[in-house]
Amino acid sequence: MTSKRVPRTSQGGRPLPDYNLRMSSLARNLRFALRMLSKNPGFALAAIFTLALGIGANTAIFTVTSALLLRPFPYDNPERLVSVNSRDKNATDCTLLRFELVRDTNRSFQSVAAWTNDNLDLTGSGEPMQLPVARVSPSFFSVLGLRPQLGRTFSEEEGRPEGKPVVMLGDSLWRSRFHANPSIVGQTITLDATPQTVIGVLPAGMQFPFMEPAEIWTPRYFEFSVMPAARLRMGVGYLSMVARLRPGTTLDQANAEMAVLNQRYQEQNPTMPDANSERTMTADPLRDEVVANVRGKLFVLSMAVAVVLLIACANVAGLLLSRALARRREIAVRTALGASRGALVLQLLTESMLLALAAGILGIGLSWAATRALAAWGAGQLPQGIPVSMDLRVLLFSLAVSIVAGILFGIVPALQLARSDPNTALRDEGRGISAGRARMQMKNLLVVGQIALSLLLFIGSGLLLRSFVRLLRVDPGFDAENVLTMNLSLPTIKYAKPDQQIAFFDEVLRRVSTLPGVRSAAISAALPLSWIRITPVLPEGQPDVPLPQRPFIDIEAISPQWFQTMRVPFMQGREFSDADDAKAPKVVIVNRSFARRFWPNENPVGKHIVVGRGPAPSEVVAVAADVKNKGLDQETQPQLYLPFKQLPWSNMNLLVRTGVVPQTLASAVRAQISAVDPDQPVTHIQTVEDLMNNSRSQPRFTMLLLGTFSATALLLAMIGIYGVLSYSVAQRQQEFGIRLALGAERGEILHQVVRQGLMLAVEGIALGLGAALLLTRLMASLLYHVSTRDVTTFAVTAVLFLIIVLMASYLPAQRATKVNPIEALK
């Protein structure tokens, strides 16, 4: 007699909804999955930790990516904010006249603001301090839609030359220097010997990632501490612009208008240095300006962590396949009792999802720690002013990654196990040869994939390593050892005249040079490896073209002792002397690159160069060796050196070569500066070796990150190889026992197992090399003098992988040789 199954009903007699049945089935699957995992905690912990590494790495990099690329800026309608850029091959700064043209005549923008960074001395309320200052047009805060926490923002009248000197304070300065005094609004502070009225305080934590940090804000954007106002109207590029698009105006429309305004500027100002035909003016999304230098690196790192996750999934899939051997009888019994293949797959996937979600929770914890480490360790490599922290978007991403990972590593073992023939499984009690062979082939494919992906990452790390090594070997053209640097920015009110600036630095050099332990001292406008100013020049023998069409060249103001202090050799000619002052004929020293470009087959000494607008040419008195003037990873550009006394500047860097550890003389040098002017602050005290290390910090940061991911991937891949060979040895115990019983040497068994591992390695390496040839071209912008197809890196990495695989294969092979033939044949 058969019974007919009656659907369960509610109290009203109607069938229960399907979702109740589904929820009941899901709960039953979850309980069973928990029991199964709890029976094998070692397997569960290994799988969870392996997956957590991949999920955590992906979540950490996505946290940074989300903060920089996806999270809106904390301004009103940030999608309408654009950066207005004026560019050519020489510079990207905007002139005062360009800003005024865009501000007064554009129709695309609701409002436009200009800004530049400067340094001013704060005196009169405690120890003198040199502070970073932002010079902004009065519309700056309204463009961004920001309001102060105290007081008000600037008015249009205060943004004119005759306006009242006023400033706004950053929150950190207000708290540290003025003790968060709420009545600071209306009080007067002294900046560069000029009284300024405080009218407001910015909100706490308010930073601007598109500009350098500032602690004081002033509306006198038409001034610059190192240049007279008249010079700023002669075409000096020093400003940047930010604007807000009008509602309904597209970026393409704004760029079309910028092209028209650029043409108008060139026609109205034909003698300006930036009126050349190569100069363009465009409006670009503000975010693009902020992340331009990190977008490519984030893409490479995101690809790297995705590879790590794939390897982790393959590793756990291999563990599940190994575990399937012990569960074949269980699955066969459930199938014989009526369980459908769909139900079995669902049950097995439930176990996989539990592992993945547990790994996701651990991965979030790991990513939180990794993100904090990234924010601290890579502080100088990421755009400033953008908080990098976890939010709902990151948590949802981690959940999605966990779910996808659970499906990726669980689906293939689940399908293969559910397809097992119950009759064979019950008859052979878990020793089915065909099923074992199928699982073995799948595990082999997973291991080959892991090796290929790991090799891809290792080749990328190897390329970055070779690039960094070459960067370490770059000759900067000077001797960086035992040179101390510090910045001195003189207030333009107190040291308004060139003679005053010259007298100050002369006295400082005289005093510092006599200190015990000091071998020589000099000043320069730019620090080593960097540049400050460019100007159009007309070398002798070149066509006399209008100013905008002349080549723009780096110029550097230095004291006579600079070449001696930095140990830069001369090719020919003489050094500057104290006699090369404002009353003497103008002289200049060129570097070798300048001489090669303009006088390739002539003697440059005695030639003349018209520098800037000056009608009187300067005589070349020497040719100096090239030094890196754009950074260690950039080719040296043509450069001119001018005597400081013929090109005085208020913002200079002091360089002191010592016979002792440079830092030990910092206090003595500062004391001598204070003896010349007690109100003069000293900032940016560091060594030239520090400067060189800082210039390498970004490639070092990227290399170490990718290297960490590569090492993780390699470890997972080696675990995968060890696991698959151990599984193979377990599957072939009978075979090995029979062969040993028939007289086979144990060395033959060892050789056979190791050969199996090496064959997997060769297949994986072949795939990895092919993938690397295609994908490493994406890293071209990150490499210095290293090809993306560098033969040495590819060859060494492949050989290294073979050696590591040989080591990972040896332990299972050694175990195979210890099989007892009698036990194996029972």
N, C-alpha and C positions, 0 to 999 in steps of 0.2 A: 504494500500500500504506500502510495506516495503522498506527500503533503505539499500543498501549494503555499508558497510564501506570501503572506499578506502584508501589504505596506503598512508601516507604522502610521498611526493617526493621532491627531491632537484630540483634546477633550471634546471638541465639537464634531468629531468624526471625519474631519478633512485630513488628507495626507500632510505630513510635515513637509515644509519647504525643502527643496534640494540642498540649499546652503547649510541647513542643519545637519543633513547627512554628510555633506562635505566637511563641515567643521568637526563632526565626530570622527570622521576618518582621519583628518589631519591631526587631531589630538592623539588618536591611537598611534599614528605613525611617529609622532614626536616622542611619545612615551617609549615606544619600542626602540627608536633611534638612540635615546638617552641610555637605555639599558645596554644596548650593544656597544656604545662608546665607553660606557663606564666599565665594561668587562675588559677593555683593552686600553687602559689610560695612557700607556706609553705611546701607542700609535696615535691616540687623540692629541696628546701634547705635542708630539713631533709635527703632526700635520698643522695644528693651530699655530705653533711658533713659526713654521716655515711660511705659511700664508701671511702671518702678521708682518713679517719682514717686507713682503711685497706690497701688501695693502698699506702699511705704514709709510713706506717710501713714496708711493703714489699719492697718498693723502698729504704728506708734507710738501711735496712739490706743487700739488694742486692748491694748497693753502697760499703759497707764494704767488702762483699764477692767478688765482682768484683775486687776491689783493691788488695785484698790479694791473691786470688786464680786464677783469670783470666787475669788480666792485666800483660803484659810482664814486666820483670825487665828492667830498663833503661841501659842495657849493650848490647854489640854486641852478636847476636845469643844466647840469654839467655837460650834457650832450651838445649844447649850443656854444660851448667855449672852444675857441680856436687860438692857436699860436700863429701870429703873423710874422713870417720869416723873410728876411732879405739876405740872399745867399749868392756867393760865387765861389770859385775854387780857393780864394784866399781867406774869406771871412764870412761870418754869419750874423754879425752884429748890425744893428740898425742905427742910422744917424738921427740926430734931433730933427733935421728938416724932413726926413722921410716920415717920422712919426707925426709931425704936424700936418703933413699933406694927407696922410691916411685919416687922422682924427677929424680934420676939418672938411674933407671932401667926399668921404666914402658914403655909400648908400646901403651897403650890405650889413653893416654892424649897428647894433643898438647902442653900443658904447665901446670905446677903445682905451686901453691904458698902456703906459710904458713903465718899465722898471729897469734898474741896474743895481748891482751890489757894490758896496764900497766899504771902507773901514774908517772909523772916526774915533778920536780919543775922548773918553769921558773923564772929566776931572771935576774937582771941587766937592765931591761927596764920597770921601774914602780914597783908597789907593787908585792912582791913575790906571785906566783900563783902555785897551784898544778893542772896540766892539765891531762886529759885523753889522752893517747898516744897509737897509734897502731904501733906495731912492725911487719913489713911485709917483706917478701922476695922480692928481686928486681923485680920479675916477677909478683907481685900482680896486678898492674894496667894493664899490658899487657894481663893477663889472662881474666880480665873483659872487656878489650877493652876501657879503659878510658884514656882521655888526660887532662892535667892540663890547667887551663885558663891562667896561667903565668908560664914561665920556662919549665922545663922538669921533667920526672920521674927518678927513680933510675937506675943506671947502675949496671952490675954484679960485677964490681970491688968494688963499694960502699957497696955491700952486703957481704963483707968478713971482718974478724976480723981486718985485716991490712988496710982496706979501710978508706977513708976520712970520718969523721963524717958529715953527711948531713941530712937535714930534709925537708919535705914538710908541708905547713901550710894549715889548713882548711880555707874556705872562711870566716866563722864567726870570727875566731881568727884574721885573717889578717885585717878584718875591725875594730874590737873592740880594739885590742891591738896595731896594727900598722897602723891604720887609712887608710887602703886600699892604702898604699904607693906602687905605681907600680914599684918602684926601690928596693923592698924588696929582690928580687932575687939577690943572691950574698952577702947579708949582713949576719952578724953573730949574733946568739942569744945564750944564755947560758941555758942549760938544765942539771939539776943535777950537776952544777959546771963544765960542759964540754962545750966548744965552739962548736957550730954546724952551718954549713953554710946552708942557705935557698936556695934551688934550684928550688922551684916551689910552686904554690898555686892551690889547687883543685877547681873545678867549684863550683859555688854557689848552695846550696841545695843538693849537692851530699852526700848521706848517704848510709850506708850499713846495711840493715836489718838483716843480718846474724851475725853481730858482735856488740859489745858495741860501743856507740858513741866515736869518737876521734876528737881531734883538732890539733894534730901534728902527723906526720907519719915519721917513721924512718926505714931504711933497716937493722937495727941491730936486726934481729929476733932471733939471737943466744944468745942474752943477755936478762936478766930479772932482774928488779931492786932489787928483794928480794933474789936472789940466785946468787952465784958465777958461772962463766961460766963452771967450772969443774963439779959442781953439775948437770948442765943441761945435761951433756953427760953421766950421771949415771942413766938415765932412768926416769927422772922427766917428767911427762906429763903436758905440758903447752901450746902446739900449737894446732891450727886447720888448716885444709887444704881445699883449694878450687882448682878445676881443670877444664880444658876445654877438652871435648872429641874430639878426632880426627874425622875429617869428615869420615863417614861410619862406625864408631865404635859404637856399641850398648851398652846400660847400662849393659846388661847381660854379654857381653864380658869383659867389664871393671871389673865387680864384680868377674868373674872367675879369672882374673889376680890378683885382690886384694887378693883373697884367697891364691893364689900361693905365692905372696910376703909376706903375713902374715906368712905362714909356713916357708919361707926362713928366715924371721926376727927372729923367735923363734929358729931356728937352729943355726943362726949366733950369737945370743945374749942370750944364755941360762940363764945367771945370771941377766939379766935385770928384774926389777919388772913387766914389762908389757909383759913378754914372756910366760905367763901362757896359758894353752890350752883353757881357756874360752874366751880369747881375740879374737875378730873378726875384720876384716877390710873390709869395704864396701864403695861403691860409691852410693850416693843417690842424686836425683834431688835437686838442691839448694833450690828451692821453698819449697819442702817438709820439709827441715830443718827449714825454716823461719816460716811456718804456723803450725808446728806440734802441738803446744800447744793451738791453737785456732780453728783448723778445726772442732773438735767435738762440741765446743760451738757454732760456726756459724751454724752448722747443726741443733742443737736444737733450736736456735733462728729463723732460717729460717722456721722450721716446726711451730713454735709458731705464727709467723706473717702470715703464710699461713692459719692457723686456724682462726686468727682474720679476715682475708679477707673472708673466707667462712661464718663466722657468720654475717659479714656485708652484704654479698650478700643475705643470708637467711632473714636478717632483712628487706632489701629493697624489696625482693620478697614478704614478708608479707605485706608491705605497698602497693605494686602494687595489690595484691589480694584484700586488703581492698578497694582500689580505684576502682577495677573492678565493685563493686556493683553499683557505681554511673554511670558507663559507659556501662552497659549492654544494655540500651535502645539505646544509640548512636551506638553501634556495631550492634545491631539488625536492626536499620534503614539502616545502610550502607550495611548490608548483603542483606536486602530486595531490595535495589537499584542495586544489581548486583555485589557488591564487593566479590571477591573470598576469601576463607580462607587464601590462601597464601599471598594475598595482605594485609589482615588484620594483619597477623602475622608479615609481613615485616614492616608495619606501627608501630605496637607496639614495635617491636625490635628497630626500629629507635629511638623511644622515650627513650628506655632503653640505647641505645648506646650514645645518647646525654647526659643523666645523667652520664653515666660512664666516658665519655671523660671530661666532666666538673669536675667530681670528680678527674680524673687523673691529671688535671692541678693543682687543689688545693692540691692534694696529693704530687705532685712534690715539691710544695712550703713547705709543711709540712716536707717532707723527707729531703729537703735541710737544714732546721733548725735542724731537728733531727740528721742529719749526722754531722753537726758542733758541736752539743752538745755531740754526741758520741765521736768525735775526741778529744774534750777537756776533757770530763768527764772520758773517758776510755783511756786516753793517755798512762798510764802505763800498760794497759792490752793488747794493740795491738802491733804487731811488729813495731819497730821504723824504720824510713827511708822509709816507703811506704806511699805516699800521698793518703789520702782517700778523693776523690772528685767525683762529678758527671761528666760523660762523655757521649758520644753518645750511648755507650752500655747500660748505665743506663736509658737514656731517651727512647730508644727502648724497654727496659724491662718494663718500666712504661706504655708505650703505649700498649704493648702486654697484660699486666695484666689488664689494663682498658678494653680492648676489650673482654678478656675472662670473666671478671667480668660482663660486660654488657650482655653477652650471658647467663651466669650462672643465674643471678637474673631475667632476662627478659624472657627467653624462656618458662618456665612453666606457668607464668601468661598469656603470650601471647597465648599459645596454648589453655589454658583453656577458656579464654575469646572468642577466635575465634571459639571454638566449641559450644558456646551457641546457643540454639534453638531460632531463631528470633521470632517465633510465641509465644512461652512461654514468652520470654522477653517482647514483646509488650503487651501481654495480662495481665501479672502480674505487668508490670511497675517496673521491678527491684526487685520484691519480690519472685522470683522463689525459691521454697523450696528446690528442688533437686539440683539446681545449687548452692544455698547458702550452702547446706550441703557439696557438693563436695569441694567448696572453703574452707569451715571450716576444712575439713579433711586435705587438703593440707597445710593450715596454721598451723594446729596442728603438722604435720610432720616437718615443718620448725622449729617450736619452740622446739620440742624434739631434733632435730639436733643441734640447737644452745646451748641448755642446756648441751647436751653430750659433745660438743666441748669445751664449757666454763669450764665444770668440769674437762676435761682432762688438760687444761692449769692450772687450779687452783691447781690440785693435783701436777703437776710439780712444781709450785711455792711453794706449801706447803712443798714438799720434800726439796727443796733448802733452805727454811726458817728454817726447823728443822735442816738441816745440818749446816747452819750458826750459829744457836743458840748453837749447840754443839761445834762448833769451838770457839765461844765466851767463853764457859765454860771450855775450855781446860786449864789445869794447866801447864804453861810452865816450872815449876820447879824452878823459881826464882821470885823475887819481882821486877816488872817493874816500880813501882811508884817512881817518883822523881829521875830518873837516866838519866844523860846527857851523850851523846856519841859524839865523834869526831875522825876523822882519822888523823894520823900523818905518812907521808911517807918520811923517811929520804933519802936524795940523797946519793947514794952508793959511789960516789967519795969522798964526804966530810966526810961521816961516813962509811968508808970502813971496819974498824976493829970492831969486836964484842965489844971490850971494849968501843969504842966511842959510839956505840949505847946504851949500858947499862948505861953509864954515863949520856947520854942525858935524857933517860927516868927516871932514878933515880932522877935527879934534877927536872924534870917536876913534878913527883909525890910528891916530897918533898914540892915544892912550892904550888901546887894546894891543897894539903891536909891541908895546914895551912890557906886557905882562909876562911873568915867568911861565914857561911852557908853551908860549905862542911863537910859532915860526914865521908866520906872515898873516896878513889880514887884508881883505878887500871888500868892495861893495859891488853889487850888480842889481839891475832892475828886475831881472828874472832869476828864478832859482835854476840850478842845473836840471837838464832834461825838459825844460819848459820854455815858453816864450811869452812875451807880454805885448809887444807892439810890432806892427808891420807898417810899412810906408812905401809909397811909390818912389822908385829911384830911376835915374837916367845915367847908366854907366857910359864912360867915354867910348866913342866908336859906335854906339847904338843910335838908331834913328830918333830924331827929336820929335816925339809924338806928344799929344796932349796928356795932361796928368792922369786922367782915368785909364788911359791905354798903356801906361808904363807898368813894368813888372812890380809887384808888391813883394817886398823882402823884409825878413825879420831884422829888426835893429835892437841892439843891446847896449845900454849905457853901463860902463864899468870904470873902476878906478885903475890906476896904473899897475897895481900889484895883483890884478885878477889872474892873469896868465900864470904868474909865479905861484899863487895860492892854489889854483886848481891844477897846476902842472900840465898845462896845455902847451905842447911844443910849437915852435915857429918853423915855418918852411923857409921863410926869408923875410928880411926887413927888421924893424925895431919895435920895441914895446912902446906904449904910451909913457909919458913922463909928466911930472907936475907942471912942466912948462906948457903943456897942451891945455891951456885954459881958454876962457872966453875971449881974451884979447889976441890969442895966437891964431895963425891960419888954421882952418878946419882940417882935421885929419881923420882917417878912418882905417880900420884893419878889416880885411875880408877873410872869410874862411876859404878852404880849398874848393868847396863846392861852388862858391860864387866865382872864383877865378876860373874854374873849369867851364862854367856856363857862359861867361861873357868874354873871357880872354883865353881861350883854350890853348893857343900857341904863342902867347905873348907873356912878357914879364909884367905882372900887375902892379908892382911897386912903381910909384910915380904916376900911375893913371889917376884920373879924377872921376868923381861920382857926384851927381846932383841928388841930394837926399831930400825927399819931401818937396815942399814948395820953395825951399831956400834957393835964391838965385846964385849964391856963391858955392861953387863945387868944393867937395872935400878931397884931399889928396890921399891916395892909398899909401900907407907907410909900411905895411907888412901883410904877409899871408900867414894865417894861423891854420893849424891842423883842424880837421872837422871834429866837432863834438855833437853828440846826439841832442838836438834841440827841439824835437817834437815827441820825445819819449823813446824808450829803449826799443820798442817794436816798430818804429817808424824810420824811414830813411832820412838822413841828415839833409836839411834844406839850406840853400844859400843864406848867408847871414853877414851882417855888418856889425862891427864893434865900434862904438864912439866913446870918446873920453867923457866921463861923467861931468866934468867941468864945462864941457861944450854942449851937453844935453842934460842939465840938472833935472832931477825929479824928486818929489817929496817922499815917495814910497820906494824904499830900497831894501835890499837884503844884505846883511853882514855875513861874510864868510871868513872863518878863522881856522887856519891849519895849525894843529897842535902837535907837540911832541909827546903828549900824554893822552889818556882817554879823554875825548872831547867833552863829554858831559861834566867832567870834574871842573871845567873852567867856566861853565855857564854862569854861575853866581858871580865870579870875578868880572866877567865881561859885562854883565848887567850892572854891576856896581860902577864900572867906568862910564857906562851910558848915563846912569843916574847922576853921576858927578857932572856931566855936561849939561843935562836938563833933568831935574828931579821929576818933572811931570810927564816925561816921555815913556810910554809903555813899550814893552818888548814882547813880541808874540811869535808863535810858531817856531819855538826852539826845537831843533832836531838836527841830526847829522845827515850828511849827503848819502851815507850808506842807507839810512832810513828812507830817504827819498827814492833810492833805487829799489829798495824792497817794496815800497808802496806802489811803484810803477809796475811791479810784477804781481801785485796782490790779486788782480782780477783773473789773469790766466791761472795763477796758483789755485784760487778758489774753485774755478770750474774743473781744473784737473783733479783736485782732491775729491770733489763731489762725485765726478764720474768714476774715479778710481775706486771710491768706496762702493758704489753700485756694482762695479765690475767685479770687485773682490767677493761681494755677496753672491752675485750670479755664479761665479766660479765655484764657490763653496757649495752652493745648491746643486750645481751640475755634477760635482765630484761625488756628492752624496747620492745623486741619481745613478751614476755609474756603479758605485759601490753596491747600491741596492739591487740593480738589475743583475749584476754578476752574482751576488749572493743568492738571489732568487733562482738564477740559472743553475747554480751549484746544487741548491736544494732539490730542484726539479730533476736533476740528472744523477742523483746519488746512486740509483740502481745501475745506470750505465757505467758510472765510474767504478762501482764495485765490481761489475762483471769484467771490465777491462783490466782492473788490477788483478782479479782472480786469474785471468788468462795470461798474466805475465807482463802487462804494460808497465813501463817505468813511471814512477811518480813525476819525474821531470817532464814527461810527455803530457801528463794531465795539467801540470802547471803551465806549460807552454800553450796548451789549447785554450785554457780560460783567459790567459793574458792576451792571446791573439784575438779572442772574441772582443775584449775591451778595446784593443787597438783598432780593430776593424770598425767598431762603432765610432771611435774617435776620428778615424780617417774620413768616414762619411760625414760626420758633423763638421769637421774642419773644412771639408770641401764646400759644404753648403754655407758655412760661416764666411769663408773667403769670398764666395760669390756675392753674398748679401753685403759684405763690407765694401766691395768694389762699387756697388750701386749706391749705398747709403752714406758712406763717409764723406762724399762730396758736400753734404749738408753742413759739414764742420769747417769748410774752407775758411770762413771768416774768423774762426777761433784759433787758427794755426799761424805760426811765425816761421817762415822759411822752411816749411815742411809740406810736401805734397800729400794730398789726401789718399794717394796710392803709393805711399812710401814703401819700397820693396823691403827694406830692412825691418820695418815694424811688422809688416805682414809675415815675413819669414820667421823672425824671432818669436812672434806670438804663436804661430802654428807649432814650432818646435817645442816651445814651452808647454803648450797644451798636451802634446804627445807625451812629454815627460810626466806631467801631472796625472794624466790618464793611466800611464804605466804604474805609477805609485798607487792610484786608487784601485787598480785591477789586481794588484799583487796579493792583498789580504784575502779576498775570496778565492783566488787561485791557490794560495797556500792552504786554505781550509779544504779545498777539493782534494789535495794530495794526502790529506789525513783521514780520508774516508776508510772505514773498516769494511772490507769486502763481505765479511760474514754478516755484520749488522745490516748492511745495505741490501743483501739478498734475502733477508727474512721476509 
